[in-house]
Amino acid sequence: MSSKSSAMDKEAERDVTIRRVKEEDIPKLVELYLKAYKGLEEYAYTHPKDVKSYMEWLVRRDPEGFLVAETGGKPVGFIGADANWFSRREGKLVGAVHEIVVDPEYRSRGIGKALMRSALDYFKKRGRDTAELWVGDKNTRAINFYKKLGFREEGRYNYWIRMKRGL
């Protein structure tokens, strides 16, 4: 990473607030999700009611790990981090990243990295030593992002790639 992009990341992170998702955030997060998955619909829920149900599931799974990134009071990204996830492949509780979304207009500004860092820190605080996630095999932007953050491919199922990293 160049020092210029590193400086941009730090600047973006200063302008971004990360906090727990509240129930009243969900309608805006549904819109953000649908916007972010344009072109990758094969990996996403495409109906607003289904997305809303998914958001509600994320809240139920781990309300403390469902985080939103805001700039100027506007949601620009979110992460569904679940420290209560039992991984059958690992045979233990792990930190699972069920979802990470950044508004396409705000990508490449360090927001995804800040969300992921918050999630990984949360997992460590909850005593987890492994983080895992699944990503669509054609979602190369996300795959490369995860690799830069230390995730590595651990297997495949249909068109999904399982990635994990130690904490």
C-alpha positions in Angstrom: 0.0 0.0 0.0 1.4 3.4 -0.9 1.7 6.1 1.7 -0.8 8.2 -0.2 -3.5 5.5 0.0 -2.6 4.8 3.6 -3.1 8.5 4.4 -6.5 8.4 2.5 -7.5 5.4 4.7 -6.6 7.3 7.9 -8.5 10.4 6.7 -11.6 8.4 5.8 -11.5 6.5 9.1 -11.5 9.9 11.0 -14.7 10.9 9.2 -16.4 7.6 9.9 -18.2 6.6 13.0 -18.8 2.9 13.7 -21.5 1.9 16.1 -24.0 -0.9 16.8 -26.9 -1.2 14.5 -30.3 0.0 15.9 -33.7 -1.3 14.8 -34.4 2.1 13.1 -31.3 1.7 10.9 -32.6 -1.4 9.2 -34.6 0.3 6.3 -31.6 2.3 5.3 -29.3 -0.8 5.5 -31.8 -2.7 3.3 -31.4 0.0 0.6 -27.6 0.0 1.1 -27.4 -3.8 0.7 -29.4 -3.8 -2.5 -27.3 -1.0 -4.0 -24.0 -2.7 -3.0 -25.0 -6.0 -4.6 -25.8 -4.6 -8.0 -24.1 -6.9 -10.5 -23.6 -9.6 -7.9 -27.2 -10.6 -7.4 -26.4 -14.3 -7.7 -24.9 -14.1 -4.2 -27.5 -11.9 -2.6 -31.1 -11.5 -1.5 -32.8 -9.4 -4.2 -36.2 -8.7 -2.7 -36.4 -5.9 0.0 -38.6 -8.1 2.3 -36.0 -10.9 2.2 -33.1 -8.4 2.9 -35.1 -7.0 5.8 -35.6 -10.6 7.2 -31.8 -11.2 6.8 -31.0 -8.0 8.7 -33.3 -9.0 11.5 -31.6 -12.4 11.5 -28.2 -10.7 11.9 -29.5 -8.7 14.8 -30.8 -11.9 16.5 -27.5 -13.7 15.8 -25.3 -11.2 17.6 -26.7 -7.7 18.2 -23.4 -6.4 19.6 -21.5 -7.5 16.4 -23.9 -6.0 13.9 -22.1 -2.6 13.2 -22.8 0.3 10.9 -20.3 2.8 9.6 -21.6 6.4 9.2 -20.2 9.6 7.8 -22.2 12.8 8.4 -25.0 10.7 10.0 -25.4 8.7 6.8 -24.9 4.9 6.8 -22.1 4.1 4.3 -21.4 0.5 5.3 -22.1 -2.3 7.7 -20.8 -5.6 9.0 -22.7 -8.6 10.4 -20.1 -10.0 12.8 -21.2 -13.0 14.9 -19.1 -14.2 17.8 -21.6 -16.8 18.7 -21.1 -18.9 15.6 -20.2 -22.6 15.9 -18.2 -23.7 12.9 -18.6 -27.4 12.2 -15.5 -27.3 10.1 -13.5 -25.8 13.0 -15.3 -27.8 15.7 -15.5 -24.7 17.9 -17.0 -21.2 18.3 -15.5 -18.8 15.8 -16.0 -15.2 14.8 -18.1 -15.4 11.6 -18.5 -12.4 9.2 -21.9 -13.1 7.7 -22.0 -9.8 5.8 -19.9 -6.8 5.0 -21.2 -4.0 2.7 -19.8 -0.7 1.7 -21.8 1.8 -0.4 -20.2 1.7 -3.9 -19.8 5.5 -3.7 -17.7 5.2 -0.6 -15.4 2.2 -1.5 -11.6 2.4 -1.5 -11.7 4.9 1.4 -10.8 2.5 4.3 -14.4 2.0 5.4 -14.5 -1.7 4.8 -11.1 -2.1 6.5 -12.3 -0.1 9.5 -15.5 -2.3 9.8 -13.5 -5.5 9.5 -10.9 -4.3 12.1 -13.8 -3.5 14.5 -15.3 -7.0 13.9 -11.9 -8.8 14.4 -11.3 -6.8 17.6 -14.8 -7.7 18.8 -14.1 -11.4 18.1 -10.9 -11.2 20.1 -12.7 -9.5 23.1 -15.2 -12.4 23.0 -12.3 -14.9 23.2 -12.4 -16.2 19.6 -9.1 -17.2 18.0 -10.4 -17.7 14.4 -12.5 -15.6 12.0 -14.3 -17.2 9.0 -16.5 -16.0 6.2 -17.9 -17.2 2.9 -17.7 -15.3 -0.4 -19.0 -15.8 -3.9 -16.4 -17.2 -6.2 -16.8 -14.4 -8.8 -16.7 -11.6 -6.2 -13.0 -11.0 -6.9 -13.0 -7.5 -5.4 -14.1 -9.0 -2.0 -11.8 -12.0 -2.3 -8.8 -9.7 -2.8 -9.9 -7.4 0.0 -10.1 -10.4 2.4 -6.7 -11.7 1.3 -5.1 -8.3 2.1 -6.6 -8.6 5.6 -5.0 -12.0 6.1 -7.8 -14.4 5.2 -6.9 -17.4 3.1 -9.1 -19.9 1.2 -10.0 -23.0 3.1 -12.4 -24.7 0.8 -15.3 -24.4 -1.6 -18.9 -25.4 -1.7 -20.7 -24.9 -5.0 -20.0 -21.3 -5.9 -19.0 -20.2 -2.4 -15.4 -19.9 -1.1 -14.7 -20.4 2.6 -12.0 -18.1 4.0 -10.5 -17.9 7.4 -7.7 -16.3 9.4 -6.4 -16.6 12.9 -6.9 -13.8 15.4 
